[in-house]
Amino acid sequence: MNTKKSIHFIINPISGRGQNLLNIDLISSVLNKEDYEVVLKVSQHKNNINSLTKTSIKENADIIVACGGDGTINKVATHLVNTHTTLGIIKFGSGNGLASHLDIPNELLSALEVIKNHNETKIDVGVVDQFFFFSNMSVGVGAKVINHYTRYKKRQFISYLRATLKALWSETPPLKVELDIDGIKKIISPLVLFVSNSNEMGYNISFTPKASLHDGRLDVVMTEQLSFFQKLRFVQQIVFSKNKIFKKAEYFLIEKMKVTNKHEGHFLIQLDGESVVINSKELEISVRNAALNVIVPES
């Protein structure tokens, strides 16, 4: 009878700075061959991560380790929602919002030790239409920031800052949406409409420092359009003041929310650090409580 635990590592070699070195020898120095069956899979392109994960599930992997940033984690974890397969995380990305919330170590050997210790928790999962998100999603300027950011070759904080400034001062027409929260409707033109499951966006920046992965609710941050100087203050606060509350923003908790685009028949959204177009006038946003098994450090 085979009692070995099957662990599959799915590596995005271009996450973050693109210097993601992980090999069988290094893994085996922590996860010995007598107790673990280790499979290493390297993605050739970002869409390949989905097929590699599906194959690992068919191969009965006990644990699938996403080695990358929030986008890589999203692609792997999407297939593990409401299953018995557990997610592990190795931080290779640039932002790493979810991994930072979960206190996954930056140092590679320490992260492998966390996987070896196999301390599991169940976390909530955000849903927007047919997509899952594990850290956050947004429309408005947040979606534009990521759309600009993904075009930069170097995924670094300075690139994120440049993308933020470009998005905030673009001349595109403002978004106009109707929010429906528990039957209460409101029409707004948001500069920011940010929905968070975790308490960090990445780079140690947070709109929602009190957000929890275990409360069955999503944290929403919203601002109407801002003046030039208010935008400057906004950038200064999110970059340098980190976890302070922005006075011009509204904060509330939801279990579900509907967002209707009053001008366009589609939405540009940001989904765990990836730019996505949803061809619909309506977004249905909700949360699934305790829907994903994740390995985390012991408290």
N, C-alpha and C positions, 0 to 999 in steps of 0.2 A: 504493500500500500504506500503510495506517494504522499508523504506528509509535508513536503516542501511547500512553502508559500511562493506563489507565482507573482512576480513583480515586473511590470513592463514600464520602461522609461521611454517617453516620447519627447524627442528633443527638437526644438526649433533652433537651428544653428545660427539664425540671423537676428534673434531677439536681442534687444538692447544694443550693445556695442558689437555684436556679432563675433564674440570671442568665447564661445561656449564649449569648453573642453570637458567632456565627460566620457569615460571609457570603462570597459568591463573590469579592468584591473583595479581602477580606483573604486568602483562600486563594490567589488569583491573584497576590498580591504575592510569594508564595514559590514557588508551583507555576505556572509560566507556561503560557499557553494553547497555545503552540507545541509543548510537550512532553507536556502532560497534558490529558486529558479529565476534567473535574471535574464530579461530580454531587452535589448537596446535597439530602438528604432529612431532613425534620423529623418526628419521631414525634408523633402526636396523643395517644397513650396508650401505656402500657408494653407491651401485647400487640402493638401495631402494629410494634414493632421487629423481631419475628420475620418478619412478612410483607414488610417493607421489605428485610430482609437476603436473603430468598429471591428477591425480585425482582431485586436487584442481582446475585446469582449467575447468574440466568438471562440477565441483560444482560451477562454476561462481564466483570464488574469484576475487574481484576487485584488491587486492594487495596480492602478495605472498612474504613473507619476508624470505630471506635466512639467516639462523643463523649458521655461520661457517666461514671458510676461503675462499680463492680464488677458491679452488676446489669445495666447496659446492656452492658458488655463480655461478660458471660456469654451474654446473648441473641444477640448478634452472633456471638461466637466459636463457640457451639454448632453453628452451621451450617457452620463452616469447618474443623472437625476432620477430619483425614485427607483434605483437599482441597488443590489447588494455589493456592487463593485465600489471600492474606496478610492478616493482621489488623494494622491500625494503631490507635493509641490517642491520644485527646485527653482530658485529665483535666478533667472537669466535675463529678465526683461529690464526695461528702463524705468517704468513707474512702479509696478508691483504693488498696487493698492491693496488687493485682497490678501496677498502673502504677508504684507506688513501688518495688516489688521490681525492676522492669525499668528503673528510673531514667528514666522518661519525665518530661520537664521540666514544671513547673507553668505556665510562661509560654507563651502560645499560639503566638507566632511561633517560639519555640525548638522546640516540639513539631512544628510544621509543617516546620521544617528537618530534624528527625529523619526524618520521612516522606519528604522529598525525597531525603535521603541513602540511604535504602532499604537499611539494614544489617539483614539478616534473621537470625533464629535460630529454632531449633525448640525448643518447650517441651513438657514433660509435661502431661497432662490427667488430672484426677481423674474417676472415674465412680462414681455412686451410683445403682443401679438403672438407669432410662432417662435419667437426668440427667447432664450434665457439670458439673464445677466446675473453675475455673482458679486460684482463690486458696485457698479453704477451705470446709469444711462442718462442721456440728456438730449434735449432739442434746443433750438436757439443757438446762442453763441458757443455753448459747449460742443455741439455737433460741428460747428464751423472750425473751432480750434483743432479738433482731431482731424478734420478733413485737410486742414493746412499742414498739421504736424506730420501726417503720414507721407507727405510729399518730400520731407527732408530726408536726406540719406543718413544723417547722424541722429539717432534717437537719444538725445541728451536733454538736460533741463533747459539749456539755453535755447534749444530748438522749440521746446514747449512754450517758453516765454515769448519767443518771436511769433509763434503761431497764435498765442493769446492776444498779443497786441494787434496783429493783423486782423483777427476776427472781430475784435471789439471796435475797431475803427474802419471796418469795411462799409461800403456805401450801399449794400444790398437792402432791399425793403424789409422792414420789420415783420416778423411772424405775427399772425393774429390767430388765436386759438380759443376754443371754448373748453373749459374744464368742467367735468361732471364728477363730483366727489360725493358719494352717498346721496345722489339725487339733487344736490345743490349745484347749480350751474353758474359759471362766471366767465365772461369774455375778457381776455387780456391780450396785450402785445408784449410777451416776455422777452427781455434780453437774455435772461437765464431761466431755464426750467430744468432742474437737476433732480434726479431721483436716485437715492443711494440705499444700498443694502449694507455696505461696510462703512467704516468710519474714516476711510482714507482714499483719496483719489490716486495717490502715488506721489513720489518725491516729498513725502512727509507733509503734503498739503491736504487740508480737509475742509469741505463745506459743512460736513455733518459730524462733528467730533463725538456726538452722543449716540450715533447710530449703532445698532446691535444686529448681529447675524442670527440672533436667537429669540427675537421678540415677536415674530410673525407680522411685522409691519415694515414699511419702507419710509425713509425720511425724504421729504421733498423740500427743496429750496427754490424760491422764485423771486425774481426781481422784474419790475417793469423797466421800460427803457430809461437809461441814465444819461445825464449830461456829460460833457467832456471831462469835467473835473471829478464828477462822481465815478466815472470809469477809471480815472487815474487812482482814486482812492481805493476802488474795488481791487485793482491789480496789486497795489501796494499791500493791501490787507491780506489777500489770499497767498501772496508770495512770501511776505516777510512776517506777518502777524500770525500766520498758520491757522490756529484753531479759534480765533476770535469770531464772534458773531458780527456779520455785516448789517449795519443798522437799516439800510434801505431794502433788505430782503425779508420775505415772509418764510417762516419755517412751520411745517406741519407734518403729521404722521398719517399714513394711509394704509389700508389693506388692498384697495383697488381704486382706480381712477381712469376715466375716459378723457382723451384729448382729441378734439376735432379741429382740423385745419380749415379755417374759414376762407382761405384764398387759393390754396393749391390742393391737388389731388394726391399728394405724396408728402412724406416726411424725410428729411435728412436727420438721422439720429447718430449719436455716439453711444456705442455699446461696448463696455469694458475696454475702452481705448481704441476701438475700431470704428471706422466710418461705414454706416449702412444706410441704404435708401429703402424705405418701406413704401410701396405703391398702394397707399390707402389714405383716405381722408381722416380715418380714425385710428387712434392707438388705444388698445386696451392694456392697461398696466395693472399688475397684481403681484401677489407674493405667495409662494408655496412654503409653508412652514416645515422646517427640519427635513428638507427633501434631498440633501446631499451629504454623504459620509466623507469626512476629510480627516487626514492625519495632521495633528498639531502637536507642538511641544507640550510636555507635561507641565502643569501649573505649579 
